[in-house]
Amino acid sequence: MSNGLDARTWGVLADLDESQVYRVLFALSDARIAGYVLPVRATVLEAGDPEIAWRLRVDLQQFRIAEDRVMEVLRYARPRRAPRPPRGTRRRLRVPLVRRAR
């Protein structure tokens, strides 16, 4: 799953729970940071731990900004609002999440 933005290089940022995937991808999209997730097999340490984790990869050139945004989303369950664009500029349309073909 991707947020529809492209990057030249990717870096692994985090392993997410399935319930966090959409919030994180939308927050990265709002910040204009490319990101995608793929399911990976996780090591089960205790009974009840999920067997699948969602590995988040982000644009390597914006890694630090993405790290801050993801921590904000995971800590507060929603990102802070981005500053409003100057008057007279057009608002960007939300990019739909797309699945990559296998």
C-alpha positions as CSV (number, residue, x, y, z in Angstrom):
1,M,0.0,0.0,0.0
2,S,1.3,3.4,-0.9
3,N,0.2,7.0,-0.4
4,G,0.7,7.7,-4.1
5,L,3.8,9.9,-3.9
6,D,7.1,8.8,-5.5
7,A,10.7,8.8,-4.2
8,R,14.1,7.9,-5.6
9,T,15.3,6.1,-2.4
10,W,13.5,4.5,0.4
11,G,14.4,3.9,4.1
12,V,12.7,1.7,6.6
13,L,11.2,3.8,9.4
14,A,9.0,1.6,11.5
15,D,7.0,-1.6,11.8
16,L,3.3,-0.7,12.3
17,D,0.2,-2.4,13.6
18,E,-2.5,-2.8,11.0
19,S,-4.7,-0.3,12.9
20,Q,-2.0,2.4,12.4
21,V,-1.3,2.0,8.7
22,Y,-3.9,4.4,7.2
23,R,-3.4,7.1,9.8
24,V,0.3,7.1,9.2
25,L,0.1,7.1,5.4
26,F,-2.5,9.9,5.3
27,A,-0.4,12.0,7.7
28,L,2.7,11.5,5.5
29,S,0.6,12.3,2.4
30,D,-0.6,15.6,4.0
31,A,3.1,16.4,4.7
32,R,4.0,15.6,1.0
33,I,6.3,12.7,2.1
34,A,6.3,9.6,0.0
35,G,5.6,6.4,2.0
36,Y,4.4,2.8,1.6
37,V,3.9,-0.3,3.7
38,L,4.4,-4.0,3.0
39,P,3.4,-6.9,5.3
40,V,6.3,-8.8,6.8
41,R,6.4,-11.8,9.1
42,A,7.0,-10.7,12.7
43,T,8.7,-12.6,15.5
44,V,6.0,-13.6,18.0
45,L,7.4,-13.0,21.5
46,E,4.3,-13.6,23.5
47,A,0.9,-15.3,23.0
48,G,-1.4,-12.9,21.2
49,D,1.3,-11.0,19.4
50,P,0.5,-10.5,15.7
51,E,2.3,-12.7,13.2
52,I,2.3,-9.9,10.6
53,A,3.7,-6.4,10.9
54,W,3.4,-3.6,8.4
55,R,6.9,-2.3,7.5
56,L,6.8,1.4,6.7
57,R,9.3,2.8,4.2
58,V,9.6,6.5,3.5
59,D,11.4,8.9,1.2
60,L,15.0,8.8,2.4
61,Q,15.6,12.5,1.7
62,Q,12.8,13.4,4.1
63,F,13.5,10.7,6.6
64,R,13.9,13.0,9.7
65,I,10.7,14.9,8.9
66,A,8.8,11.7,8.3
67,E,10.1,10.3,11.6
68,D,8.8,13.4,13.5
69,R,5.4,13.2,11.8
70,V,5.0,9.4,12.5
71,M,6.0,9.9,16.1
72,E,3.4,12.7,16.4
73,V,0.7,10.5,14.9
74,L,1.5,7.5,17.0
75,R,1.9,9.5,20.2
76,Y,-1.2,11.7,19.9
77,A,-3.3,9.6,17.5
78,R,-3.5,12.4,15.0
79,P,-1.0,14.9,13.5
80,R,-1.0,18.6,14.3
81,R,-2.5,20.7,11.6
82,A,-0.2,21.9,8.9
83,P,0.1,25.7,8.6
84,R,-2.5,27.2,6.3
85,P,-1.2,28.1,2.8
86,P,-1.0,31.7,1.9
87,R,-4.1,33.4,0.6
88,G,-4.7,32.9,-3.1
89,T,-3.0,29.5,-3.4
90,R,-5.0,26.5,-4.4
91,R,-5.6,23.7,-1.9
92,R,-4.0,20.4,-2.7
93,L,-6.4,17.5,-3.3
94,R,-6.0,14.5,-1.1
95,V,-4.1,11.7,-2.8
96,P,-6.0,8.4,-2.6
97,L,-4.1,5.4,-1.2
98,V,-3.3,2.9,-4.0
99,R,-2.3,-0.8,-3.9
100,R,0.7,-1.7,-6.0
101,A,0.2,-4.6,-8.4
102,R,2.0,-7.8,-7.4
